[in-house]
Amino acid sequence: MAEEPDVIRGQIQETRSALTEKLETLEGQVRDTVQSAKETVEGTIENVKSSVQETVASVKRTFDLPYQVDRHPWAMLGGSLLTGFVLGNYVEGRRQREQLRPRPSLAPSRTVVSDRIPALTSEPSQPAGLLSWLRQTFDDEIEKVKGMAIGAAMGIVRDLAKESLPKLAPQIDEVMNSATLKLGGEPFAEPLVEPARPDPWP
């Protein structure tokens, strides 16, 4: 009878030791799980942060004119020539439309259609000069060069946009080729800009 309390005490002690071990194991597992979750969340935040920083740097590079001129001097030269050509055509076209538009005058010239009825006439002014003669003589060639220049410039913009936003490449292709056709250019199928070399952004 005296042994029974000792046996019971021994069993209680064993149970307490077993429970302590299980609780310590469970605590270690929970701590490991929390640590792993924390590391995963921190890693995800770091990935998102670095991805956003890369995207911002890429957009900055795309619109950084000195960087692009240094990187693609011929493409930027072609783009600037095309811009000058388009602006020149726009200004020249407006000037010619202004010249062809009949101007109201206080004393219109009169020609006599019959003995009794005078008729008003307006003589449109003819565009004159070397530029006008060149445009008339080489109209087909100018149109071809204009189409090539527009196609090249739009192709360069397309390639730079695709380099900056590679996940949108198919949509960029579709939009830029459609815009090139609407502007009167011929889209280039192959890339005009070489892929970027990995270099650190200052």
C-alpha positions as CSV (number, residue, x, y, z in Angstrom):
1,M,0.0,0.0,0.0
2,A,2.9,2.3,0.8
3,E,4.4,1.6,-2.7
4,E,1.3,2.8,-4.5
5,P,1.7,6.5,-3.8
6,D,5.4,6.2,-5.0
7,V,4.2,4.5,-8.2
8,I,1.6,7.1,-8.7
9,R,4.1,9.9,-8.1
10,G,6.5,8.2,-10.6
11,Q,3.8,8.0,-13.2
12,I,2.8,11.7,-12.7
13,Q,6.5,12.6,-13.0
14,E,6.9,10.6,-16.3
15,T,3.7,12.2,-17.6
16,R,4.8,15.6,-16.7
17,S,8.2,15.0,-18.4
18,A,6.5,13.7,-21.5
19,L,4.2,16.7,-21.6
20,T,7.1,19.1,-21.1
21,E,9.0,17.5,-24.0
22,K,5.9,17.6,-26.3
23,L,5.3,21.2,-25.4
24,E,8.9,22.1,-26.1
25,T,8.8,20.3,-29.4
26,L,5.5,22.0,-30.3
27,E,6.9,25.4,-29.3
28,G,10.0,24.8,-31.5
29,Q,7.8,23.8,-34.5
30,V,5.6,26.9,-34.0
31,R,8.7,29.1,-33.7
32,D,10.2,27.6,-36.9
33,T,6.9,28.1,-38.8
34,V,6.6,31.7,-37.7
35,Q,10.2,32.3,-38.6
36,S,9.8,30.7,-42.0
37,A,6.6,32.7,-42.7
38,K,8.4,35.9,-41.6
39,E,11.3,35.1,-43.9
40,T,8.9,34.4,-46.8
41,V,7.0,37.6,-46.3
42,E,10.2,39.6,-46.1
43,G,11.6,37.9,-49.2
44,T,8.4,38.7,-51.1
45,I,8.5,42.3,-50.0
46,E,12.1,42.5,-51.1
47,N,11.3,41.0,-54.5
48,V,8.4,43.4,-55.0
49,K,10.6,46.3,-53.9
50,S,13.4,45.4,-56.2
51,S,11.0,44.7,-59.1
52,V,9.4,48.1,-58.7
53,Q,12.9,49.8,-58.5
54,E,14.0,48.0,-61.7
55,T,10.8,49.1,-63.4
56,V,11.3,52.7,-62.3
57,A,14.9,52.6,-63.4
58,S,13.9,51.1,-66.7
59,V,11.3,53.8,-67.3
60,K,13.8,56.5,-66.3
61,R,16.3,55.0,-68.8
62,T,13.7,55.0,-71.6
63,F,13.0,58.7,-71.2
64,D,16.6,59.7,-70.3
65,L,17.6,61.5,-73.6
66,P,21.4,61.7,-72.9
67,Y,21.5,58.0,-72.0
68,Q,19.5,57.0,-75.1
69,V,21.7,59.2,-77.3
70,D,24.8,57.6,-75.8
71,R,23.4,54.2,-76.2
72,H,21.7,54.5,-79.6
73,P,23.3,57.4,-81.4
74,W,22.1,56.5,-84.9
75,A,18.6,55.7,-83.8
76,M,18.3,59.0,-82.0
77,L,19.8,60.8,-85.0
78,G,17.2,59.1,-87.3
79,G,14.4,60.0,-84.9
80,S,15.4,63.6,-84.7
81,L,15.7,63.8,-88.5
82,L,12.2,62.3,-88.9
83,T,10.8,64.7,-86.3
84,G,12.3,67.6,-88.3
85,F,11.0,66.2,-91.6
86,V,7.5,65.7,-90.2
87,L,7.4,69.2,-88.6
88,G,8.8,70.7,-91.8
89,N,6.1,69.0,-93.9
90,Y,3.4,70.2,-91.5
91,V,4.6,73.8,-91.6
92,E,5.1,73.7,-95.4
93,G,1.7,72.2,-95.9
94,R,0.0,74.9,-93.8
95,R,1.9,77.5,-95.8
96,Q,0.8,76.1,-99.1
97,R,-2.9,75.8,-97.9
98,E,-2.7,79.5,-96.8
99,Q,-1.3,80.4,-100.3
100,L,-4.1,78.5,-102.1
101,R,-6.9,79.8,-100.0
102,P,-8.7,82.7,-101.7
103,R,-8.2,85.9,-99.9
104,P,-10.9,88.5,-99.6
105,S,-9.8,91.8,-101.0
106,L,-11.5,95.2,-101.1
107,A,-11.2,95.5,-104.9
108,P,-11.7,92.1,-106.6
109,S,-10.6,91.9,-110.1
110,R,-13.4,91.9,-112.7
111,T,-13.6,90.3,-116.0
112,V,-16.4,90.9,-118.4
113,V,-18.3,87.7,-119.3
114,S,-20.6,89.6,-121.6
115,D,-21.1,93.3,-122.4
116,R,-23.5,93.7,-119.5
117,I,-22.6,91.2,-116.8
118,P,-19.2,91.5,-115.0
119,A,-18.0,88.3,-113.3
120,L,-15.7,88.2,-110.2
121,T,-12.7,86.0,-110.6
122,S,-10.1,85.0,-108.1
123,E,-6.7,83.8,-109.4
124,P,-5.1,81.3,-107.0
125,S,-1.6,82.0,-106.3
126,Q,0.8,79.3,-107.5
127,P,3.3,77.9,-105.1
128,A,6.7,78.8,-106.4
129,G,10.3,78.0,-105.5
130,L,12.9,75.2,-105.5
131,L,11.2,73.2,-102.7
132,S,7.9,73.1,-104.7
133,W,9.7,72.0,-107.8
134,L,11.6,69.3,-105.9
135,R,8.4,68.0,-104.3
136,Q,6.6,67.8,-107.7
137,T,9.6,66.2,-109.5
138,F,10.5,63.6,-106.8
139,D,7.1,63.1,-105.2
140,D,7.1,59.3,-105.4
141,E,10.7,59.0,-104.0
142,I,9.9,61.5,-101.2
143,E,6.8,59.5,-100.3
144,K,8.9,56.3,-100.1
145,V,11.6,57.9,-98.0
146,K,8.9,59.4,-95.8
147,G,7.3,56.0,-95.4
148,M,10.7,54.4,-94.5
149,A,11.6,57.2,-92.1
150,I,8.2,56.9,-90.3
151,G,8.6,53.1,-90.2
152,A,12.1,53.3,-88.8
153,A,11.2,55.9,-86.2
154,M,8.1,54.0,-85.1
155,G,10.1,50.8,-85.1
156,I,12.8,52.3,-82.8
157,V,10.1,53.5,-80.4
158,R,8.4,50.1,-80.6
159,D,11.7,48.3,-79.8
160,L,12.6,50.6,-76.9
161,A,9.0,50.2,-75.4
162,K,9.3,46.4,-75.8
163,E,12.7,46.4,-74.1
164,S,11.3,48.4,-71.2
165,L,8.0,46.4,-70.9
166,P,8.8,42.9,-72.2
167,K,5.6,41.4,-70.9
168,L,3.5,43.7,-73.1
169,A,5.6,43.0,-76.3
170,P,2.7,41.5,-78.4
171,Q,0.4,44.4,-77.6
172,I,3.1,47.0,-78.2
173,D,3.9,45.4,-81.6
174,E,0.2,45.5,-82.6
175,V,-0.4,49.1,-81.5
176,M,2.9,50.5,-83.0
177,N,2.5,48.7,-86.3
178,S,-1.1,50.0,-86.6
179,A,0.0,53.5,-85.8
180,T,2.9,53.3,-88.3
181,L,0.5,52.3,-91.1
182,K,-1.9,55.1,-90.1
183,L,1.0,57.6,-90.3
184,G,1.8,56.4,-93.8
185,G,4.8,54.3,-92.9
186,E,5.8,50.7,-93.5
187,P,6.3,48.7,-90.3
188,F,9.7,46.9,-90.0
189,A,9.3,43.3,-88.9
190,E,12.7,42.8,-87.5
191,P,14.0,44.8,-84.5
192,L,15.9,48.0,-85.2
193,V,17.3,48.4,-81.7
194,E,19.7,45.9,-80.3
195,P,18.8,44.4,-76.9
196,A,20.2,46.3,-73.9
197,R,23.5,45.3,-72.5
198,P,23.2,44.7,-68.7
199,D,24.9,47.8,-67.2
200,P,24.4,49.4,-63.9
201,W,22.1,52.5,-63.8
202,P,24.0,55.4,-62.2
